[in-house]
Amino acid sequence: MKKIFKRIFMGIIAAGAVAFIIYTIVTGNRTKFYDDESTIGNTSGNLLNGGLFCENEGKIYFANPYDENKLYCMDSDLSNAKKLIDDRASYINSAGSYIFYTRRNDQIKNDVDALLSISTTGLFRINTSGHGIKRLYDDPTQVICLYGNNLFYQHYDQKKGLELYSVKIDGNDNKKLLNEPAAPYALHNDKIYYTGWNKDHYIHSLGTSGSGSQVIYAGNCTNLTRQGSYLYFMDMEQDYSLCRVPLDGSSVETLINKRLATYNVSEDGTTIFYQVDNGSENGLYKLELPSMETSLISEGDYNYLNLTSEYLFYETFDQSKLFIYNLTTGQTQQHTIEKSK
């Protein structure tokens, strides 16, 4: 009788252990949705510049230019850099325990493992620990923006090209919002702000549900971002000068009357970093608002201006060198991040 009870007891323990393992697997794979429906995964200006750096809760998630732009992380003070996954990443968004990014392993050179993976491109989610990868869309994507519990992204179709789509962060409810390749750099108060592509280059707004489209400003605009209560854009009628307009489109002002290649605006809206590309004054500059004081950071041709709370990261146009500008000290250093396994 004792042996029977012992077997029953051991069976209960074994069944409990199996149930616990199953529960752990199921709950571990269950998507944790954000409580804040206005959660943002990266800044508008960073996404304009490829979304190569993204700060979240004391960590910086980034595409390492010294390792084929594979996804890395480091502490916000630039220490403890390590690789998270062997994916070439861009348009990185991170909030809470997740990272979302565009995978472009088709652009990795001489990497057999990457080229033989099930999907070399697409929209992916991974835990900040580097585990729990999940594919949300498996064809080429470009710009991705996390807003609340949705990802707004440029979805690729072989026949139709790029179109604006949205998908839940768990991969469900994938739907088309707009049949043109609008870049979702700027979202605010359940609106997507974008420049037209097919019919015009006006600044438009669109509800995050895909309805309520309207024109904010009828100009010849590109490279649109949002910071605070302003929309910033490059005016093609003014040879790519930098302008801004309030969210209601009421009045436009020109901030930098020079031909620009790219720009980024600090999170407090007081500083604009920009690359002049007019052939005679090429260099990286900053403009202080509202004093309109301008200063040169570095002569030359640079791109991918990404900001965190303490640093401006920027690269040479060929992405062969990475530089870091300290926002507090105003000092610049070339920075090398060694490959890690």
Disulfide bonds with the S-S distance in Angstrom:
none
